[in-house]
Amino acid sequence: MDRILNKTAVALCLCMAFIFGNLSTGLCQEQVNKVGTSAAAFLRIPVGVRGAALGGAFVAISDDASAMFWNPGGIARIKKISLFVDHSPWLPGVDFNYFGLAIPVQSFGVIALSVTALTSDKFEVTTMAQPNGTGETFSADDFAVGVAYARNLTDRFSIGANFKFVNETIMNSSAVGFMFDIGTLYDTPFPGIRLGVSISNVGTEMQMDGDDLNVRVDGAPQQNGDNQTIVGRYKTDAFDAPVIMRVGLAWNALQTENGSLVISTAGAAPNDNSQSLSFGAEYSLFEELLVLRGGFNDLFLDEREKGLTLGFGINIALPSGPQFSAGYAFQSFQTLGGVNRFSLEIRL
């Protein structure tokens, strides 16, 4: 029976990879002229120091609470209650925060909750009539709340899904959407090689609406006199969800008493840009007490903004107690400088 399930898992995983690959090719060919036009772009910001430091080549490795972003199938590999916190001063005036909680429920699987938030500082309101400011301030804030479920179908194959409520707000206007992610993780029969496939942010279009779009209109502009003024509202365009498809491979290239080396790669195909490839590697020392990581983002992408990534992690396990994993990652940008990221995970 296990052999049949494993063969079925292989077929399903490869089938998903084939379907996603063909869909991504079609999407990129048809929409390459729509670069950066999807809604909720904050859902593309990488989560966790490990995935960020590996250059985004994390879809085939993800096995902590950040997997809800990379590959929901990965949370099925979590054995203990996991609390995950990630913070990054993303760009000047903008902070990125992520919270994840994963709870294994015996043979039922793993249930998880995530909250993603991108928040800005206060900005001064200016108008054509008052270019130096009106005295008012506003902010632009985005958040997503997700509920995920995953389980191991066999000892080699995991599958999971993540359902999200998404909201984007700027001053008094906002847009709402509902999206889902699905992913699989498979330990292949080849020693040390793992395959991961995921598709993220499939869902509804998002359209801005709110009081900031109100406009006062003369009810009879062609008539002189004191005409009645009515209130109208601009109608904005609706934008697609930021769908992205990922296929990744990871290889446990070295395993010794002193350390281990994992090499990973991942291909990404968003619906509003060209396909790209990322690479990463991590080397563990002192029985995984210290982990060194490095990677490179978005190879073969035209007008690439991201580049080299670096980071490290520290893992501490208390005797008969909780396990702590803390880390740092650095992401370089071509024109925007560098971004620092900090994560902490506690497993109980």
C-alpha positions as CSV (number, residue, x, y, z in Angstrom):
1,M,0.0,0.0,0.0
2,D,2.8,2.4,0.9
3,R,4.4,1.8,-2.5
4,I,1.1,2.6,-4.3
5,L,0.7,5.8,-2.2
6,N,4.3,6.9,-2.9
7,K,3.8,6.3,-6.7
8,T,0.5,8.3,-6.5
9,A,2.3,11.1,-4.7
10,V,5.0,11.2,-7.3
11,A,2.5,11.3,-10.1
12,L,0.5,14.1,-8.4
13,C,3.5,16.2,-7.6
14,L,4.9,15.9,-11.1
15,C,1.5,16.5,-12.6
16,M,1.2,19.7,-10.5
17,A,4.7,20.8,-11.6
18,F,3.8,20.2,-15.3
19,I,0.5,22.0,-15.1
20,F,1.9,24.9,-13.2
21,G,4.8,25.2,-15.6
22,N,2.5,25.3,-18.6
23,L,0.2,27.8,-17.0
24,S,3.1,30.0,-15.9
25,T,4.4,30.0,-19.4
26,G,1.1,31.1,-20.8
27,L,0.6,33.7,-18.1
28,C,4.1,35.3,-18.6
29,Q,3.7,35.3,-22.4
30,E,0.3,37.0,-22.2
31,Q,1.0,39.4,-19.4
32,V,4.6,40.3,-19.5
33,N,3.5,43.9,-20.5
34,K,1.6,44.1,-17.1
35,V,4.7,44.3,-15.0
36,G,3.8,45.4,-11.4
37,T,0.1,45.8,-12.0
38,S,-1.3,43.1,-9.7
39,A,-3.0,44.1,-6.4
40,A,-1.7,43.3,-2.9
41,A,2.0,43.3,-4.0
42,F,3.0,42.9,-0.3
43,L,2.0,39.2,-0.5
44,R,5.2,38.8,-2.6
45,I,7.5,40.0,0.2
46,P,9.5,36.9,1.4
47,V,8.8,35.7,4.9
48,G,11.4,34.4,7.4
49,V,15.2,34.8,7.5
50,R,15.8,31.3,6.2
51,G,13.8,31.7,3.0
52,A,15.1,35.3,2.4
53,A,18.8,34.3,3.0
54,L,18.5,31.5,0.6
55,G,17.5,33.9,-2.2
56,G,13.9,32.7,-2.2
57,A,14.9,29.1,-3.1
58,F,12.9,27.7,-0.2
59,V,9.9,26.0,-1.7
60,A,11.4,22.5,-1.4
61,I,12.9,23.1,2.1
62,S,10.2,25.0,4.0
63,D,9.3,23.1,7.2
64,D,8.4,25.8,9.7
65,A,5.6,28.2,10.2
66,S,6.9,30.5,7.4
67,A,5.9,27.7,5.0
68,M,2.4,29.2,4.8
69,F,4.0,31.8,2.6
70,W,6.4,29.5,0.6
71,N,4.7,26.1,0.4
72,P,1.7,25.2,2.7
73,G,2.6,21.5,2.3
74,G,5.7,22.2,4.4
75,I,3.8,22.8,7.6
76,A,2.8,19.2,7.6
77,R,6.4,18.4,8.6
78,I,6.1,20.4,11.9
79,K,6.1,18.0,14.9
80,K,5.7,20.5,17.8
81,I,3.6,23.6,18.4
82,S,5.5,26.4,16.5
83,L,5.3,30.1,17.2
84,F,7.1,32.2,14.4
85,V,7.7,35.9,14.4
86,D,9.4,37.8,11.5
87,H,10.2,41.5,11.3
88,S,11.9,43.7,8.7
89,P,12.2,47.5,8.3
90,W,11.4,46.7,4.6
91,L,12.0,50.1,2.9
92,P,12.3,53.7,4.2
93,G,9.1,54.4,6.1
94,V,7.7,50.9,5.7
95,D,7.8,48.0,8.1
96,F,7.0,44.3,7.4
97,N,5.8,41.9,10.1
98,Y,4.7,38.3,10.0
99,F,3.2,36.1,12.7
100,G,2.7,32.4,12.4
101,L,1.3,29.7,14.7
102,A,1.2,26.0,13.7
103,I,-0.4,23.3,15.9
104,P,0.0,19.6,15.1
105,V,-3.1,17.6,15.8
106,Q,-2.0,14.0,16.1
107,S,-2.9,12.0,13.0
108,F,-5.3,14.7,11.7
109,G,-2.6,16.9,10.4
110,V,-1.4,20.4,11.2
111,I,-3.6,23.5,11.6
112,A,-1.9,26.9,11.3
113,L,-2.7,30.6,11.5
114,S,-0.8,33.5,10.0
115,V,-1.0,37.3,10.0
116,T,1.0,39.4,7.5
117,A,1.2,43.2,7.8
118,L,2.9,45.9,5.9
119,T,2.6,49.3,7.6
120,S,3.8,52.8,6.8
121,D,4.7,55.9,8.7
122,K,2.4,58.8,8.7
123,F,2.6,61.0,5.6
124,E,1.4,64.6,5.3
125,V,-1.6,65.3,3.1
126,T,-0.9,67.8,0.2
127,T,-3.2,69.1,-2.4
128,M,-2.9,71.3,-5.5
129,A,-4.3,74.2,-3.5
130,Q,-2.1,73.5,-0.5
131,P,1.2,72.0,-1.7
132,N,2.9,72.6,1.6
133,G,0.4,70.5,3.5
134,T,-3.2,70.7,4.8
135,G,-2.2,69.7,8.4
136,E,-3.7,66.3,8.0
137,T,-1.8,63.0,7.8
138,F,-2.5,59.6,6.3
139,S,-0.9,56.1,6.2
140,A,-1.0,53.1,3.8
141,D,-1.4,49.7,5.5
142,D,-1.9,46.2,4.2
143,F,-2.6,43.0,6.0
144,A,-3.6,39.4,5.4
145,V,-5.0,36.8,7.7
146,G,-4.6,33.2,6.7
147,V,-5.8,29.8,8.0
148,A,-3.9,26.7,6.8
149,Y,-4.2,23.0,7.0
150,A,-1.7,20.3,5.9
151,R,-1.0,16.7,6.4
152,N,1.4,13.9,5.4
153,L,-0.3,11.6,2.9
154,T,2.6,9.2,3.1
155,D,6.0,9.2,4.8
156,R,7.4,11.0,1.7
157,F,4.5,13.2,0.4
158,S,2.8,16.2,2.1
159,I,0.1,18.5,0.9
160,G,-1.4,21.7,2.3
161,A,-3.6,24.7,1.6
162,N,-3.8,28.2,3.0
163,F,-6.9,30.4,2.8
164,K,-6.5,34.2,3.2
165,F,-8.5,37.4,3.8
166,V,-6.6,40.3,2.3
167,N,-7.1,44.0,2.9
168,E,-5.3,47.1,1.5
169,T,-5.9,50.5,3.0
170,I,-4.8,54.0,2.1
171,M,-6.2,56.9,4.2
172,N,-10.0,56.3,4.0
173,S,-10.1,54.0,1.0
174,S,-9.5,50.2,0.9
175,A,-9.7,47.1,-1.1
176,V,-10.6,43.6,0.0
177,G,-9.9,40.2,-1.5
178,F,-10.0,36.4,-0.7
179,M,-7.2,34.2,-1.9
180,F,-5.8,30.7,-1.3
181,D,-2.4,28.9,-1.7
182,I,-1.8,25.2,-2.3
183,G,1.5,23.3,-2.2
184,T,3.1,19.9,-2.1
185,L,6.4,18.6,-0.7
186,Y,7.9,15.3,-1.8
187,D,11.0,13.4,-0.7
188,T,12.1,11.7,-3.9
189,P,13.5,8.2,-4.1
190,F,16.9,9.8,-4.9
191,P,18.9,10.1,-1.7
192,G,18.7,13.6,-0.2
193,I,16.6,15.2,-3.0
194,R,13.3,16.9,-2.2
195,L,10.8,18.4,-4.6
196,G,8.4,21.2,-3.8
197,V,5.6,22.8,-5.8
198,S,3.3,25.6,-4.8
199,I,0.9,28.2,-6.3
200,S,0.1,31.2,-4.2
201,N,-2.5,34.0,-4.1
202,V,-5.1,32.6,-6.4
203,G,-8.3,34.6,-5.8
204,T,-10.6,37.5,-6.4
205,E,-9.7,40.8,-8.0
206,M,-9.2,43.8,-5.7
207,Q,-10.7,47.3,-6.3
208,M,-10.2,50.4,-4.2
209,D,-13.3,52.1,-2.8
210,G,-14.0,54.6,-0.1
211,D,-14.7,58.2,0.9
212,D,-11.5,59.5,-0.5
213,L,-13.0,58.8,-4.0
214,N,-16.0,61.1,-3.4
215,V,-16.2,64.3,-5.6
216,R,-18.6,67.1,-5.5
217,V,-20.2,67.8,-8.9
218,D,-22.4,70.7,-10.2
219,G,-25.8,69.1,-10.9
220,A,-26.4,71.4,-13.8
221,P,-23.1,72.7,-15.1
222,Q,-24.6,74.3,-18.2
223,Q,-27.0,76.4,-16.2
224,N,-26.1,79.7,-14.5
225,G,-27.1,80.4,-11.0
226,D,-27.1,78.6,-7.7
227,N,-27.3,74.9,-8.9
228,Q,-27.5,72.0,-6.6
229,T,-24.2,70.2,-5.9
230,I,-24.3,66.4,-5.8
231,V,-21.8,64.0,-4.5
232,G,-20.3,61.5,-6.9
233,R,-17.6,58.9,-6.6
234,Y,-14.8,57.9,-8.9
235,K,-14.8,54.2,-9.9
236,T,-11.3,52.6,-9.8
237,D,-10.1,49.7,-11.9
238,A,-10.0,46.2,-10.4
239,F,-6.7,44.4,-10.4
240,D,-5.8,40.7,-10.4
241,A,-4.5,38.9,-7.3
242,P,-0.7,38.5,-7.3
243,V,-0.6,34.9,-8.4
244,I,2.9,33.3,-8.3
245,M,3.9,29.7,-9.1
246,R,7.0,28.1,-7.6
247,V,8.8,24.8,-8.4
248,G,11.9,23.9,-6.3
249,L,14.5,21.3,-5.7
250,A,16.7,20.8,-2.7
251,W,19.7,18.5,-2.2
252,N,21.3,17.4,1.0
253,A,24.7,17.5,-0.6
254,L,26.9,16.8,2.5
255,Q,26.3,15.1,5.8
256,T,29.2,14.7,8.3
257,E,29.7,14.7,12.0
258,N,30.9,18.2,11.9
259,G,28.2,19.7,9.6
260,S,25.8,19.4,6.7
261,L,25.3,21.3,3.4
262,V,21.9,21.8,1.7
263,I,21.8,23.3,-1.8
264,S,18.4,24.5,-3.2
265,T,17.0,26.1,-6.3
266,A,13.5,27.4,-7.2
267,G,11.8,28.8,-10.3
268,A,9.1,31.4,-9.9
269,A,6.5,32.5,-12.4
270,P,4.3,35.5,-11.4
271,N,1.3,36.6,-13.4
272,D,2.7,40.1,-13.9
273,N,6.3,39.6,-14.7
274,S,8.8,37.2,-16.4
275,Q,9.9,33.9,-15.0
276,S,13.0,33.8,-12.9
277,L,15.4,31.4,-11.1
278,S,16.9,31.6,-7.6
279,F,19.6,29.6,-5.8
280,G,20.6,29.2,-2.2
281,A,22.8,27.1,0.1
282,E,23.0,26.7,3.9
283,Y,25.8,25.0,5.9
284,S,25.1,23.8,9.4
285,L,27.9,23.6,12.1
286,F,28.1,22.2,15.6
287,E,25.0,19.9,15.2
288,E,23.0,22.8,13.7
289,L,23.8,25.2,16.5
290,L,25.0,27.7,13.9
291,V,23.8,27.8,10.3
292,L,25.3,30.0,7.6
293,R,23.2,30.9,4.5
294,G,23.6,32.6,1.2
295,G,21.7,32.9,-2.1
296,F,20.9,34.9,-5.2
297,N,17.5,36.2,-6.3
298,D,15.8,36.4,-9.7
299,L,18.4,35.2,-12.2
300,F,17.4,35.7,-15.8
301,L,14.8,38.3,-14.9
302,D,14.8,41.5,-17.0
303,E,15.5,44.7,-15.1
304,R,16.3,42.6,-12.0
305,E,16.1,44.6,-8.7
306,K,17.0,41.9,-6.2
307,G,20.4,40.2,-6.0
308,L,22.7,38.7,-3.3
309,T,21.3,37.4,0.0
310,L,23.2,36.5,3.1
311,G,22.2,35.3,6.6
312,F,22.7,33.1,9.6
313,G,20.7,31.2,12.2
314,I,21.2,30.0,15.7
315,N,19.3,27.0,17.1
316,I,19.1,26.2,20.8
317,A,17.3,23.2,22.3
318,L,16.8,23.2,26.1
319,P,16.8,19.8,27.8
320,S,13.2,18.6,28.0
321,G,12.1,22.1,27.1
322,P,11.3,24.4,24.2
323,Q,13.5,24.9,21.1
324,F,14.6,28.3,20.0
325,S,15.6,29.4,16.5
326,A,16.7,32.9,15.8
327,G,18.3,34.4,12.7
328,Y,19.2,37.4,10.5
329,A,19.1,37.9,6.8
330,F,20.3,40.6,4.4
331,Q,18.7,41.3,1.0
332,S,20.5,43.5,-1.5
333,F,18.7,45.7,-4.0
334,Q,20.1,47.3,-7.1
335,T,18.7,50.8,-6.4
336,L,17.0,50.6,-3.1
337,G,19.9,49.7,-0.9
338,G,19.7,46.7,1.4
339,V,17.0,45.3,3.7
340,N,17.6,43.6,7.1
341,R,15.3,40.9,8.5
342,F,15.0,39.2,11.9
343,S,13.1,36.1,12.8
344,L,12.4,34.1,16.0
345,E,10.8,30.7,16.2
346,I,9.8,28.9,19.4
347,R,8.8,25.2,19.3
348,L,7.1,23.7,22.4
